[in-house]
Amino acid sequence: MWKIKNLKINSHVVLAPMAGITSSAYRKFMRRFGVGLVYTEMISDHGIVYQNEETLSYLNIEESERPLAIQIFGGDKEYLLKAIKYIDEHHIPHDLIDINLACPVPKVTKSGAGSKMLLNLDYLEECMQEIVKVSRSPVSAKIRLGFDNEHINVLEVCRILEKAGVSLIAIHARTAKELYSGEPHFDLIKDLGKKLSVPLIISGNIFNVEDAIKAKEITGATAIMVARGGVGNPELISSLNHYFETGEIIYQPNIVRQKKYCLEFAKLLIEEKGEKKAMPILRGLAPKFFFKMPYIKTLRNALTERVITYEDLKEILDEFIPDEE
């Protein structure tokens, strides 16, 4: 369908990296719905270099998850290079090394990493050139429009990344200061996908098919990156692929199917992390499977307050949602 160098991606949809969400279980779960490329959670270069146990757990990747990008963040070139060498030397399954230049969270930016890198373009260019030389796999980058409204430099950053030799650029169409609020500014990168020499992935407020159509038409992007809009909403992925293949919109989530998906994801998460660690995560994610559906307020409260075990989850869902169409 489209390529990142020689890597063929058979989908119009890419799964965004999300801290605390896109672990192996989530990646495998979403793959079933037609995601063409998945990302790990963002991983600290220092954590890899110093072999922090929790950090290295993010590198527990199965071959079945590929095509996959390992996303790294860091503000120091030497540590980024060492982290990439560690990944290559330990033969960790992956297809891309992605450098996070988009994260707006202060605990990341205070070290010069994430979106803070967008303020020092000379150093960014130096880093990316070295990273492309060292990495055995293609390199991509996820960026924002700029750090704030006074530093919207997305076009210049894209030129730097292309010149450095990256093979894919993903853009979240907000500044770092905007975090995740307000409308994304797709107009600031109008037709950019038609001007780049590498594929462009577009991100920002993709919650339904119409959002994706707008983003892709304005920017000329190669594919859509789905983040929060896909959490608990996996049929969004299959609906997007269906639309971009046929021009037909079929997007009608069903509460019985959503119950089935929630339980399937729960089993995968428990398999990955064990029930004790999985259940607190599920208390946060399970309600998202039933957003804007009947009984959501009462069901949400039950899921966030009463779920301690998988059986609790199943009993609550059985209580509210009979297994009948």
C-alpha positions as CSV (number, residue, x, y, z in Angstrom):
1,M,0.0,0.0,0.0
2,W,2.8,2.4,0.9
3,K,6.5,2.1,1.9
4,I,9.0,3.3,4.4
5,K,12.1,2.7,2.4
6,N,11.7,-1.1,1.7
7,L,9.2,-1.7,4.5
8,K,5.7,-2.2,3.1
9,I,2.8,-0.9,5.2
10,N,-0.6,-2.5,4.3
11,S,-2.9,0.0,6.1
12,H,-4.0,3.6,6.1
13,V,-3.7,3.7,9.9
14,V,-0.7,3.9,12.2
15,L,-1.0,3.4,16.0
16,A,0.5,6.3,18.0
17,P,2.9,5.9,20.9
18,M,1.1,6.6,24.2
19,A,2.8,6.4,27.6
20,G,1.1,3.9,29.9
21,I,-1.1,2.5,27.1
22,T,0.8,1.2,24.0
23,S,2.4,-1.8,25.7
24,S,2.7,-5.1,23.9
25,A,-0.9,-6.1,24.9
26,Y,-2.4,-3.0,23.4
27,R,-0.3,-3.2,20.3
28,K,-1.3,-6.8,19.7
29,F,-5.0,-6.1,20.4
30,M,-5.1,-3.1,18.0
31,R,-3.2,-5.0,15.3
32,R,-6.3,-7.2,14.8
33,F,-8.3,-4.2,13.6
34,G,-5.9,-3.3,10.8
35,V,-3.2,-1.1,12.2
36,G,-0.3,-1.1,9.7
37,L,2.5,0.1,12.0
38,V,2.7,0.3,15.8
39,Y,5.0,2.2,18.2
40,T,6.3,1.3,21.6
41,E,5.7,3.6,24.4
42,M,8.4,6.3,24.4
43,I,11.5,4.9,26.0
44,S,14.2,6.8,27.8
45,D,17.7,6.6,26.2
46,H,19.3,6.8,29.7
47,G,17.1,4.0,30.9
48,I,18.3,1.8,28.1
49,V,21.9,2.7,28.5
50,Y,21.9,2.1,32.3
51,Q,19.8,-1.0,31.7
52,N,17.0,0.0,34.1
53,E,14.8,-3.0,34.6
54,E,11.5,-1.2,34.0
55,T,12.8,0.6,30.9
56,L,14.1,-2.6,29.4
57,S,10.6,-4.2,29.9
58,Y,9.3,-1.8,27.3
59,L,11.6,-3.6,24.8
60,N,9.8,-6.9,25.3
61,I,8.6,-7.1,21.7
62,E,7.2,-10.1,19.9
63,E,7.8,-10.7,16.2
64,S,4.0,-10.8,15.7
65,E,3.8,-7.1,16.6
66,R,5.8,-6.0,13.5
67,P,6.0,-3.7,11.6
68,L,7.0,-1.8,14.8
69,A,8.8,1.4,15.6
70,I,10.8,1.7,18.9
71,Q,10.4,5.3,20.1
72,I,13.3,6.8,22.0
73,F,13.5,10.1,23.8
74,G,16.5,12.0,25.1
75,G,18.2,15.4,24.8
76,D,21.8,14.2,24.6
77,K,23.1,12.8,21.3
78,E,25.6,10.5,22.9
79,Y,23.0,8.7,25.0
80,L,20.6,8.5,22.0
81,L,23.4,6.8,20.0
82,K,24.3,4.4,22.8
83,A,20.6,3.4,23.2
84,I,20.3,2.7,19.5
85,K,23.5,0.6,19.5
86,Y,22.1,-1.4,22.5
87,I,18.9,-2.1,20.6
88,D,20.8,-3.3,17.5
89,E,23.4,-5.3,19.4
90,H,20.7,-7.1,21.4
91,H,18.7,-7.9,18.3
92,I,15.5,-6.5,19.6
93,P,12.7,-7.0,17.0
94,H,11.9,-3.7,15.3
95,D,11.6,-2.0,11.9
96,L,12.1,1.6,12.7
97,I,13.9,3.7,15.3
98,D,11.7,6.7,16.1
99,I,13.0,9.8,17.8
100,N,10.4,11.6,20.0
101,L,10.6,15.3,19.2
102,A,6.9,15.9,20.2
103,C,6.4,15.1,23.9
104,P,5.3,18.3,25.7
105,V,5.4,16.9,29.3
106,P,7.7,19.0,31.5
107,K,9.5,16.0,33.0
108,V,10.7,15.2,29.5
109,T,11.3,18.7,28.1
110,K,13.2,19.9,31.2
111,S,16.1,17.6,30.1
112,G,16.1,19.0,26.6
113,A,14.2,16.0,25.2
114,G,10.9,15.7,23.3
115,S,9.5,18.9,21.9
116,K,12.3,20.9,23.6
117,M,14.6,19.6,20.8
118,L,12.6,21.8,18.4
119,L,14.1,24.9,19.9
120,N,17.7,24.0,19.0
121,L,17.7,23.2,15.3
122,D,21.5,23.1,14.9
123,Y,21.8,20.5,17.6
124,L,18.8,18.7,16.2
125,E,20.3,18.5,12.8
126,E,23.6,17.2,14.2
127,C,21.8,14.6,16.3
128,M,19.6,13.3,13.5
129,Q,22.5,13.0,11.1
130,E,24.5,10.9,13.5
131,I,21.4,8.8,14.5
132,V,20.7,7.9,10.8
133,K,24.3,6.9,10.3
134,V,24.5,4.7,13.4
135,S,21.1,3.0,13.2
136,R,20.9,-0.3,11.3
137,S,17.2,0.3,10.6
138,P,15.4,3.3,9.1
139,V,14.9,6.3,11.3
140,S,11.7,8.3,11.8
141,A,10.7,11.2,13.9
142,K,7.5,12.4,15.5
143,I,7.3,16.2,15.8
144,R,4.9,19.0,16.6
145,L,4.3,22.3,14.8
146,G,6.8,23.9,17.1
147,F,7.4,24.5,20.8
148,D,4.9,27.4,21.1
149,N,3.2,30.0,18.9
150,E,6.4,32.1,18.8
151,H,8.4,29.1,17.5
152,I,6.3,27.4,14.8
153,N,9.1,26.0,12.7
154,V,7.6,22.7,11.4
155,L,8.6,23.3,7.8
156,E,12.2,24.1,8.7
157,V,12.3,21.0,11.0
158,C,11.0,18.8,8.2
159,R,13.7,20.1,5.9
160,I,16.3,19.3,8.5
161,L,14.9,15.8,9.0
162,E,14.8,15.1,5.3
163,K,18.3,16.3,4.9
164,A,19.5,14.1,7.8
165,G,18.0,11.1,6.0
166,V,15.0,10.2,8.1
167,S,12.6,7.8,6.3
168,L,9.3,8.9,7.9
169,I,7.9,12.0,9.6
170,A,4.9,12.0,11.9
171,I,3.3,15.4,12.9
172,H,1.0,16.2,15.8
173,A,-0.6,19.3,14.5
174,R,-0.4,21.3,17.7
175,T,2.5,23.2,19.4
176,A,4.0,21.7,22.6
177,K,2.5,24.4,24.7
178,E,-1.0,23.5,23.5
179,L,-0.5,20.0,24.9
180,Y,-3.7,18.1,23.7
181,S,-6.2,20.9,23.9
182,G,-7.9,23.0,21.2
183,E,-8.3,22.2,17.6
184,P,-5.2,20.9,15.7
185,H,-3.9,23.4,13.1
186,F,-3.8,21.2,9.9
187,D,-3.9,24.4,7.8
188,L,-0.4,25.3,8.9
189,I,0.9,22.2,7.1
190,K,-1.5,22.3,4.1
191,D,-0.4,19.9,1.3
192,L,2.9,19.2,3.1
193,G,2.6,15.5,2.3
194,K,2.8,16.3,-1.4
195,K,6.0,18.2,-0.9
196,L,8.0,15.8,1.3
197,S,10.3,13.2,-0.1
198,V,9.3,10.8,2.7
199,P,5.9,9.6,3.9
200,L,4.0,12.0,6.2
201,I,1.8,10.7,9.0
202,I,-0.7,13.1,10.5
203,S,-2.0,13.1,14.1
204,G,-4.3,15.2,16.2
205,N,-7.9,14.8,17.3
206,I,-8.7,11.8,15.1
207,F,-11.8,10.5,16.9
208,N,-14.0,9.5,13.9
209,V,-13.8,9.0,10.1
210,E,-14.7,12.6,9.4
211,D,-11.8,13.8,11.5
212,A,-9.4,11.6,9.5
213,I,-10.8,12.7,6.1
214,K,-10.3,16.4,7.1
215,A,-6.7,15.8,8.3
216,K,-5.7,13.8,5.3
217,E,-7.3,16.1,2.7
218,I,-5.8,19.2,4.1
219,T,-2.2,17.9,4.7
220,G,-1.9,15.4,1.9
221,A,-0.6,12.9,4.5
222,T,0.2,9.3,3.5
223,A,-1.6,7.8,6.5
224,I,-3.4,8.7,9.7
225,M,-2.0,8.2,13.2
226,V,-4.6,7.3,15.8
227,A,-4.0,8.0,19.4
228,R,-6.6,8.8,22.1
229,G,-9.4,8.4,19.6
230,G,-8.7,4.7,19.3
231,V,-8.4,3.9,23.0
232,G,-11.4,1.7,23.7
233,N,-12.6,2.3,20.2
234,P,-10.8,-0.3,18.0
235,E,-13.4,-0.3,15.3
236,L,-12.3,3.2,14.4
237,I,-9.2,1.6,12.8
238,S,-11.2,-0.8,10.6
239,S,-13.6,2.0,9.7
240,L,-10.8,4.3,8.6
241,N,-9.3,1.6,6.4
242,H,-12.7,0.8,4.9
243,Y,-13.3,4.4,4.1
244,F,-9.9,5.0,2.5
245,E,-10.3,1.8,0.4
246,T,-14.0,2.3,-0.7
247,G,-15.1,5.8,0.1
248,E,-17.9,4.3,2.3
249,I,-18.4,5.3,6.0
250,I,-19.4,2.4,8.2
251,Y,-18.9,3.4,11.8
252,Q,-21.4,2.1,14.2
253,P,-19.8,0.8,17.4
254,N,-22.0,-1.8,19.1
255,I,-22.2,-2.2,22.9
256,V,-22.1,-6.0,22.8
257,R,-19.0,-6.0,20.5
258,Q,-17.4,-3.4,22.8
259,K,-17.9,-5.7,25.8
260,K,-16.2,-8.5,23.8
261,Y,-13.3,-6.2,22.9
262,C,-12.9,-5.0,26.5
263,L,-12.6,-8.6,27.8
264,E,-10.2,-9.6,25.0
265,F,-7.9,-6.7,25.8
266,A,-8.1,-7.4,29.5
267,K,-6.9,-11.0,28.9
268,L,-4.0,-9.8,26.8
269,L,-3.0,-7.2,29.4
270,I,-3.2,-9.8,32.2
271,E,-1.1,-12.2,30.1
272,E,1.5,-9.5,29.7
273,K,1.6,-7.9,33.2
274,G,-0.1,-10.3,35.5
275,E,-3.5,-9.6,37.1
276,K,-2.2,-7.5,40.0
277,K,-0.5,-4.9,37.7
278,A,-3.1,-5.1,34.9
279,M,-6.2,-4.3,36.9
280,P,-5.3,-0.7,37.9
281,I,-4.6,0.0,34.2
282,L,-7.9,-1.6,33.2
283,R,-9.8,0.5,35.8
284,G,-8.6,3.5,33.7
285,L,-9.0,2.0,30.3
286,A,-12.1,-0.2,30.5
287,P,-14.6,2.7,30.8
288,K,-13.3,4.1,27.4
289,F,-14.8,1.1,25.6
290,F,-18.3,2.4,26.5
291,F,-18.0,6.1,25.9
292,K,-21.3,7.8,24.8
293,M,-23.1,4.4,25.1
294,P,-26.1,3.5,27.3
295,Y,-25.6,3.3,31.1
296,I,-22.1,4.8,30.6
297,K,-22.1,6.9,33.8
298,T,-23.2,4.1,36.1
299,L,-21.1,1.5,34.3
300,R,-18.1,3.9,34.3
301,N,-18.4,4.2,38.1
302,A,-18.6,0.5,38.5
303,L,-15.6,-0.2,36.4
304,T,-13.4,2.4,38.1
305,E,-14.4,1.5,41.6
306,R,-15.2,-2.2,41.7
307,V,-12.7,-3.9,39.4
308,I,-10.0,-5.8,41.4
309,T,-9.9,-9.0,39.3
310,Y,-10.7,-10.2,35.8
311,E,-13.8,-11.9,37.3
312,D,-14.9,-8.5,38.7
313,L,-14.6,-7.0,35.3
314,K,-16.6,-9.8,33.6
315,E,-19.3,-9.8,36.3
316,I,-19.8,-6.0,36.0
317,L,-20.0,-6.2,32.2
318,D,-22.4,-9.1,32.3
319,E,-24.6,-7.1,34.8
320,F,-24.9,-4.2,32.4
321,I,-24.6,-5.8,29.0
322,P,-26.3,-9.1,28.1
323,D,-24.5,-11.2,25.5
324,E,-27.3,-10.6,22.9
325,E,-27.5,-8.3,19.9
